[in-house]
């Protein structure tokens, strides 16, 4: 009975702590109802789908924010999002999903396959992301029966249907991996990256998942 009572007290204290910033704890443990309006450390996501010889569909999704001075949970957020002439509010609330809006946006790439977006917080401080996706979208070159794929540091390549191991850019001396068109590999491959030191202050992380089609 004593253990059950202590468990109930712990649960209540957890809910109270997650309703407001506190101190202590470890990064990324749990979720709370606190809404961050000042910039905090974020992990965001990009999904890329590139059909063969066509324009890629690129989406940016906003992840959770670590509450300053309280790394016992991650929080929702509310910021102003800016991309070219587009301005809107992005908001995430873990406890009230109907209040969430614009947590996933289409990225507009320039001719060099780069995107520039900003998040502006309640203090009008701008967190800017300059994202170069050219190395992913233009990662392959076909040379006769050979296909060269540049696998960048912090990224990996996964070929389907041809019994290949996952290839990590950090393990390649020149960053290039070659396979043969005749090996039976699927017409698309997965290209995944985990980029750190992003955004304002260089503390955000960006996880990227791309499906690249290299032949018809």
N, C-alpha and C positions, 0 to 999 in steps of 0.2 A: 504493500500500500504506500509506504514511504517513497519507493522508487517511482511509482505511478504519479504521486503528487509532485515530485521533483520534476518529472517529465512535463507535466502540465504547466508548471511554473516556467520552465525553459521555453516552451512554445509561446506562451503569452509574452515573455520578454523579447523573444525574437521578433514578433509582430510589432511590438512597440519600437524596437530599435530600427526596424526597416521603414518606419513611417517618418523618420527624421535623421539627419546626419548625426553620426556619433563618432567614436574613435575605436581603433583596434580592429582585429580580424585579419583575414587573408583576402587577397584580390580574387574577385570573381565568384565568391561563395554566395549562392542564393540570388533571389531577385526581390526588389522592394517597390513600394508604391511611390517612392519619392521621385519627383519630376525635376530633372536637372535643366536649368535655364542658363547657367554659366557653363563654359567649356570644361569638359572633363575628358579623361582617356577613353577612347572608343575603339571597338573592333568592327569594321565595316566590311561589306562583301560586294563583289562584282561578279555577275554572271554574263558570259559571252557565248553567243551561238553564231558561228560563221559558216553559212552554207558555201559550197564551192562557187567561186566567181561571183559572189553576191555581197550585198551590204550586210555587215554584222549587226545583230541585235545585242545591245549592251545595256544591262540594268545595274544600278547601284542601289544597294540596300543598306540601311542604317542599322547598326547593331546597338547593343546596350552601352551605357556609360557607367564608368566607375565613379562612385560618389567620393568627392575629395574628403580626406581625413576619415573616411569610413569605408574601408575596403572589405567589409564583411558582406556586402551585397552589391549588385549592379542596379542601376536606376533607369527609369524612363527618361525622356528628354523632350524639350521643345525648343527649336531653333528656326531661324529664317534661312531658307535655302536659296542660293543664287547660282544660276547657270546662264551665261549670255544675257538675254533679255528676260529670262524667266525668274520670277521671284514668288516664293510660296512658303508657307509654314509647314515644317515637318514635325510630327509629334508621335511619341510612342508612350503608351501607358499599359503596363503589364497586367494591371488589375481591372482595367476597363477597356476591353478591346474595341468597343464601339467608338471610343474617342480617338483611336489611332488614325492618322491621316498622312498620306504621302511618305510612308516609310520605305517605299521603293520607287525610284525614279529612273527614267530613261536617260542615259548619258549621251550627250551630243559630242561626237568626235570631229576634229578638224581633218584636213587632208593628210596630216601626218599621223593620224590615229592617236591624237592626244585629246584629253578632256581637262577642262579647268572648271572647278566648282568651289563654292564657298559656303560655309555655315557661319551665321552671325548670331551671337548670343545676346542675352538681355542687356548686356553692357555695351553693345555695338562693337564687340571685339570680333574680328574676322578670323576664321580658321580656313585656310585655303588649301585645296588639294590640286596639284598639277600631276595628272596621271598619264603616263606614256604607255599605251597598250600596243604600240607598233611591234615590239619584240614578240608579242604573243600572236597577234593577228597575222603578222607576216613571218611567222616562225619557220616555215618550211620552204625548201627549194627543190624542185624536181629536176634531176639530171639524168635523162635517159631512163634506165631502169632503177636508178638510185634516188632516194628521197633523203635530203639532209634536213634535220630539225635542230635549230639553235635552242638549247635548253638553258635558260638563264639561271644565275645563282638565286637560290630561294624558290626555285620552281622545279616541277617534275613533269615527265611525259609518260603517258600510259597508252600503249598500242593494244588494240583489241583483235581477237580472232587469230593471232599468229604466235601465241605462246612466248611473248616477250616479257622480260621483267620490267618493272617500273624503273624509269631512268631519272636520276636526280642530277640537276645541273651542278650542284656542289661537288659531285664526284667526277665530272668531266674536265679534263685538263684544258681543252680548247672550247668547251661549251657546245660542241657539235656531236650529234648522234645520227648515224646513217643506217637506214634499212632498205631492203629491196622491194620494189613493186611486186615482184614474183613470190614474195614470202607469204602471201595470203592475208596481209593485215587489212583490217577494216578501212573503209574510205574516210573515216574520221577518227581523230584521237583526242584524248583528254589532256589538257594542259593546265596544271594547277600551281598556284603561287601563294606564298605567304610573305607579304612585304611588311616590314616593320619600319619604325621611324618615319611615319607619315604625318601630314597635317601640322597644325600650329603646335610648336614645341617639340615636334618630332617624336611623339610618344604613342600615336595611334598605330593600329595594325590594319592591314588590308588583305583579306583572303579572296583569291580570284579562282574561279572555276570556268574553264573555256572548253567548248567542243568545236574543234577545227576540222573542216572537211577539206581534204587535200586533192581529191579527184572526184569526177562525176560518178 
